[in-house]
């Protein structure tokens, strides 16, 4: 297992991060504990969760349950300092989370304390803003995204107040490093400027979607990542399971995420079929599972700090972690680039 620096935080994380968003709905407490034990035995030292989880489906009834399962694992195992633990505070829009209101310093303090209680720890290593108050183009919103509606002064004031709150969490010893999720190059750039001018903690990472079917990070964010040492923690590296190939031909396996969450957040459309099929042809020629090709590709990207995997079975977990041992040649990467040129944005 390879380990990478988490921005300029001084924290080192495994290039495979264990995602947790199915624990408490698709996965039981015992299964979650087994996944964590197995991942650690294979060199994974990085777990990612959120107060919102689980999301299969997300609901008021299960809100916070994933953090509780992680907390019970820490209680049973101990050795909290062996794990780099990341969680997230929810942005606006979920009525059952603080009335769906935007993040404020007060609501973030409440959210963090509740997360710490559920997790059974007095600190988190990485605290992330799950999505920005101002809106964004992720979650399939690129088709209607219109930042011209934003008030620049109000957005900058909001970012400054949130960073000031995060600074307080760091100084109180509740948070070691801070990050963002579902954000943009402009947003992260401004947060870096504000942090530098006020002495607030620096954004260490960006957790955005990135996979063979969705590669917006290759552009402006890749440039920002390179110059500012703000690496990507990619979520949905398998596009919610599309890049396992199991949905090809319109098949929706029983118990799969699509059977629970419908169209996979807008990803399960006819446009992705030919792209997935083309990538599977490459994997078949190499004698690889498509899953491992997709994950191994993500691991080649120069801006990648860690790839967040998710599994509902131990077999899936073993396959995903095994992608760290897969090496892709220049010729294979050229084949992948050719498919991307044909299908640049299928989801």
Legacy VTK file of the C-alpha trace (Angstrom):
# vtk DataFile Version 3.0
C-alpha trace
ASCII
DATASET POLYDATA
POINTS 347 float
0.000 0.000 0.000
1.295 3.426 -0.951
0.830 6.442 1.356
0.449 10.053 0.258
0.620 13.397 2.047
-2.755 14.961 2.859
-2.059 18.401 1.453
0.353 20.293 3.675
-1.225 18.960 6.884
1.635 16.623 7.780
-0.805 13.699 7.786
-0.072 10.631 5.626
-2.967 8.605 4.167
-3.199 5.328 2.275
-3.909 5.661 -1.448
-7.011 3.539 -0.861
-9.533 5.041 1.548
-12.349 2.955 3.008
-15.709 4.544 2.239
-18.634 3.866 4.534
-21.839 5.216 3.000
-23.682 1.859 2.968
-23.057 0.971 6.605
-26.257 1.013 8.596
-28.537 0.303 5.643
-27.030 -2.176 3.163
-24.392 -3.311 5.677
-24.854 -4.377 9.294
-22.653 -3.447 12.238
-20.870 -6.809 12.047
-20.217 -6.371 8.319
-18.933 -2.833 8.844
-16.541 -4.063 11.545
-15.329 -6.856 9.275
-14.665 -4.384 6.470
-12.662 -2.112 8.761
-10.641 -5.004 10.182
-9.847 -6.364 6.719
-8.952 -2.974 5.274
-6.558 -2.226 8.127
-4.926 -5.645 7.722
-4.176 -4.708 4.100
-2.558 -1.386 4.932
-5.519 0.992 4.706
-5.224 3.681 7.390
-7.852 6.119 6.061
-11.644 5.966 6.605
-14.140 8.468 5.214
-17.647 9.033 6.548
-20.200 11.839 7.019
-22.957 12.801 9.382
-25.389 12.224 6.466
-24.508 8.534 6.009
-25.797 5.960 5.189
-27.219 7.021 1.822
-28.696 3.726 0.555
-31.083 5.399 0.971
-30.459 8.567 2.960
-33.195 9.149 5.513
-34.039 10.797 8.793
-34.360 7.347 10.350
-30.806 6.261 9.544
-29.091 9.677 9.754
-25.825 9.340 11.697
-25.899 5.549 11.891
-22.673 5.066 9.922
-20.717 7.209 12.364
-22.226 5.178 15.226
-20.969 1.926 13.689
-17.469 3.347 13.337
-17.674 4.490 16.946
-18.586 0.997 18.124
-15.582 -0.380 16.208
-13.231 2.079 17.905
-14.734 1.186 21.266
-14.160 -2.526 20.652
-10.719 -2.192 19.053
-9.067 0.876 20.520
-5.954 2.184 18.746
-7.801 5.299 17.555
-4.540 7.021 16.582
-3.785 4.292 13.995
-6.606 5.563 11.786
-6.908 8.786 9.817
-10.603 9.493 10.223
-12.482 11.903 7.966
-16.067 13.025 8.336
-18.225 15.792 6.883
-20.752 18.389 7.954
-23.827 18.507 5.723
-24.587 21.571 3.650
-28.094 22.975 3.107
-31.089 21.169 1.684
-31.808 18.183 3.947
-34.870 19.118 6.051
-34.077 16.540 8.732
-30.553 17.934 9.241
-30.840 21.202 11.175
-33.959 22.122 9.207
-32.092 22.091 5.893
-30.382 25.384 6.741
-27.016 26.511 5.343
-23.860 25.863 7.317
-23.056 28.494 9.933
-20.365 28.567 12.623
-22.982 27.632 15.236
-24.512 24.783 13.236
-21.053 23.428 12.362
-20.073 23.407 16.036
-23.254 21.474 16.828
-22.652 19.059 13.952
-19.032 18.412 14.920
-19.847 17.725 18.554
-22.607 15.314 17.536
-20.269 13.534 15.105
-17.591 13.201 17.769
-20.121 11.701 20.164
-21.333 9.172 17.589
-17.782 8.305 16.570
-16.677 7.859 20.169
-13.615 10.066 19.770
-12.532 13.519 20.866
-11.092 14.508 17.470
-11.367 13.872 13.740
-8.313 14.010 11.509
-10.077 15.638 8.555
-13.287 17.672 8.815
-14.893 18.455 5.463
-17.681 20.725 4.225
-19.887 18.187 2.412
-21.188 20.676 -0.164
-21.000 24.484 -0.302
-23.758 26.826 0.823
-23.670 28.686 -2.487
-24.452 25.664 -4.665
-22.260 23.752 -7.123
-22.257 21.715 -10.348
-21.803 18.255 -8.829
-24.505 15.602 -8.282
-25.424 15.867 -12.008
-26.160 19.593 -11.751
-23.656 20.644 -14.433
-26.473 20.901 -16.967
-28.215 23.705 -15.059
-25.319 25.261 -13.123
-25.405 29.083 -13.160
-22.955 30.845 -10.821
-24.044 34.258 -12.169
-26.778 34.162 -9.524
-24.230 34.247 -6.706
-23.502 37.458 -4.779
-19.718 37.625 -4.607
-19.456 39.647 -1.403
-21.931 37.402 0.400
-20.124 34.250 -0.727
-16.742 35.568 0.425
-18.165 36.590 3.796
-19.679 33.118 4.145
-16.393 31.393 3.327
-14.523 33.568 5.808
-16.995 32.795 8.604
-16.823 29.044 7.949
-13.026 29.086 7.906
-12.992 31.046 11.167
-15.190 28.341 12.699
-12.886 25.615 11.396
-9.938 27.493 12.864
-11.648 27.357 16.244
-12.159 23.604 15.929
-8.473 23.097 15.139
-7.344 25.270 18.035
-9.682 23.362 20.357
-8.027 20.089 19.315
-11.236 18.674 17.831
-9.971 18.737 14.215
-6.482 18.199 12.777
-7.041 19.262 9.147
-9.868 20.706 7.055
-11.168 19.919 3.594
-14.004 20.539 1.172
-16.234 18.360 -0.957
-18.255 19.011 -4.114
-16.501 22.326 -4.588
-14.995 24.311 -7.445
-11.601 25.729 -8.345
-12.742 29.286 -7.596
-14.232 28.290 -4.259
-11.141 26.433 -3.090
-8.845 29.163 -4.389
-10.702 31.811 -2.417
-10.649 29.666 0.718
-6.879 29.338 0.375
-6.532 33.112 0.006
-8.730 33.808 3.041
-6.921 31.206 5.136
-3.530 32.661 4.277
-4.552 36.248 4.994
-6.204 35.440 8.342
-4.022 32.587 9.587
-6.845 30.063 9.322
-6.235 26.373 8.566
-5.446 25.628 4.957
-7.717 23.431 2.827
-5.889 20.091 2.676
-8.062 18.173 0.223
-11.008 18.217 -2.154
-13.447 15.313 -2.102
-15.157 15.383 -5.497
-16.475 12.705 -7.811
-13.927 11.397 -10.298
-14.033 8.289 -12.459
-13.663 7.125 -16.050
-17.113 8.544 -16.835
-16.803 11.874 -14.977
-13.483 13.680 -15.290
-14.138 17.381 -14.664
-11.247 17.401 -12.168
-8.799 16.977 -15.056
-9.130 20.692 -15.888
-8.993 23.746 -13.582
-9.040 21.723 -10.370
-6.053 19.684 -11.533
-4.109 22.923 -12.019
-5.111 24.200 -8.582
-4.239 20.842 -7.028
-0.762 20.876 -8.565
0.195 24.414 -7.592
-1.464 24.509 -4.171
-0.891 20.934 -2.888
-4.610 20.303 -2.436
-5.126 16.700 -3.502
-8.239 14.878 -4.639
-10.053 12.328 -2.516
-12.253 10.842 -5.174
-15.669 9.501 -4.321
-17.675 7.252 -6.652
-14.552 6.020 -8.508
-16.819 3.280 -9.918
-19.624 5.736 -10.748
-21.900 4.172 -8.139
-21.243 0.714 -9.578
-21.625 1.479 -13.291
-17.924 0.712 -13.744
-18.356 -2.772 -12.373
-20.279 -3.524 -15.580
-23.137 -5.110 -13.636
-25.745 -2.719 -15.055
-24.855 -3.254 -18.729
-27.787 -4.249 -20.882
-30.268 -2.619 -18.545
-29.767 -5.237 -15.819
-30.480 -4.077 -12.260
-29.348 -6.826 -9.861
-31.467 -7.395 -6.771
-29.985 -5.689 -3.729
-27.763 -3.418 -5.823
-27.558 0.320 -5.266
-29.668 0.970 -8.366
-32.369 -1.289 -6.948
-32.427 0.988 -3.895
-31.602 4.429 -5.279
-33.182 4.244 -8.717
-31.086 5.950 -11.379
-27.942 6.210 -9.223
-28.279 9.939 -8.783
-28.800 10.539 -12.506
-25.863 8.355 -13.585
-27.850 5.376 -14.853
-28.755 6.650 -18.324
-28.414 5.152 -21.825
-25.481 7.510 -22.503
-23.137 5.614 -20.185
-23.690 2.172 -21.760
-21.339 2.452 -24.770
-18.599 4.037 -22.673
-18.783 1.345 -19.986
-18.804 -1.351 -22.667
-15.696 0.147 -24.292
-13.820 0.243 -20.990
-14.858 -3.331 -20.260
-13.370 -4.422 -23.594
-10.015 -3.016 -22.466
-10.300 -4.759 -19.093
-11.242 -8.070 -20.734
-8.180 -7.951 -22.990
-5.982 -7.400 -19.942
-7.641 -10.176 -17.980
-8.753 -7.652 -15.358
-12.076 -6.995 -13.742
-13.484 -3.688 -14.982
-13.645 -2.578 -11.350
-9.889 -2.885 -10.974
-9.172 -1.154 -14.291
-11.313 1.792 -13.214
-9.713 2.087 -9.784
-6.180 1.555 -11.079
-6.738 4.361 -13.585
-7.744 6.738 -10.793
-4.574 5.827 -8.914
-2.442 6.947 -11.896
-3.678 10.538 -11.759
-1.032 12.990 -10.494
-3.536 14.906 -8.355
-4.885 11.821 -6.573
-4.313 11.685 -2.828
-6.651 8.760 -2.133
-9.376 6.775 -3.886
-12.435 6.188 -1.713
-13.789 2.701 -2.270
-17.112 1.321 -1.101
-18.245 -2.288 -0.865
-21.270 -4.190 0.328
-19.548 -7.595 0.295
-16.140 -8.812 1.369
-15.453 -10.060 -2.158
-16.026 -6.557 -3.502
-13.786 -5.110 -0.804
-10.942 -7.511 -1.637
-11.234 -6.685 -5.351
-11.219 -2.943 -4.743
-8.236 -2.945 -2.382
-6.420 -5.224 -4.813
-6.521 -2.470 -7.428
-3.589 -0.865 -5.592
-1.424 -3.684 -6.977
-2.542 -3.204 -10.605
-0.164 -1.356 -12.912
-1.409 0.118 -16.199
1.060 0.500 -19.079
1.394 3.590 -21.262
-0.318 1.663 -24.040
-3.328 0.865 -21.863
-3.554 4.462 -20.682
-3.538 5.530 -24.331
-6.467 3.173 -25.011
-8.336 4.669 -22.059
-7.633 8.172 -23.372
-9.059 7.211 -26.761
-12.290 5.967 -25.196
-12.517 9.149 -23.119
-12.152 11.200 -26.304
-15.101 9.314 -27.801
-17.248 9.551 -24.663
-16.051 12.642 -22.774
-19.048 13.153 -20.476
-21.458 10.188 -20.575
-22.909 10.953 -17.137
LINES 1 348
347 0 1 2 3 4 5 6 7 8 9 10 11 12 13 14 15 16 17 18 19 20 21 22 23 24 25 26 27 28 29 30 31 32 33 34 35 36 37 38 39 40 41 42 43 44 45 46 47 48 49 50 51 52 53 54 55 56 57 58 59 60 61 62 63 64 65 66 67 68 69 70 71 72 73 74 75 76 77 78 79 80 81 82 83 84 85 86 87 88 89 90 91 92 93 94 95 96 97 98 99 100 101 102 103 104 105 106 107 108 109 110 111 112 113 114 115 116 117 118 119 120 121 122 123 124 125 126 127 128 129 130 131 132 133 134 135 136 137 138 139 140 141 142 143 144 145 146 147 148 149 150 151 152 153 154 155 156 157 158 159 160 161 162 163 164 165 166 167 168 169 170 171 172 173 174 175 176 177 178 179 180 181 182 183 184 185 186 187 188 189 190 191 192 193 194 195 196 197 198 199 200 201 202 203 204 205 206 207 208 209 210 211 212 213 214 215 216 217 218 219 220 221 222 223 224 225 226 227 228 229 230 231 232 233 234 235 236 237 238 239 240 241 242 243 244 245 246 247 248 249 250 251 252 253 254 255 256 257 258 259 260 261 262 263 264 265 266 267 268 269 270 271 272 273 274 275 276 277 278 279 280 281 282 283 284 285 286 287 288 289 290 291 292 293 294 295 296 297 298 299 300 301 302 303 304 305 306 307 308 309 310 311 312 313 314 315 316 317 318 319 320 321 322 323 324 325 326 327 328 329 330 331 332 333 334 335 336 337 338 339 340 341 342 343 344 345 346
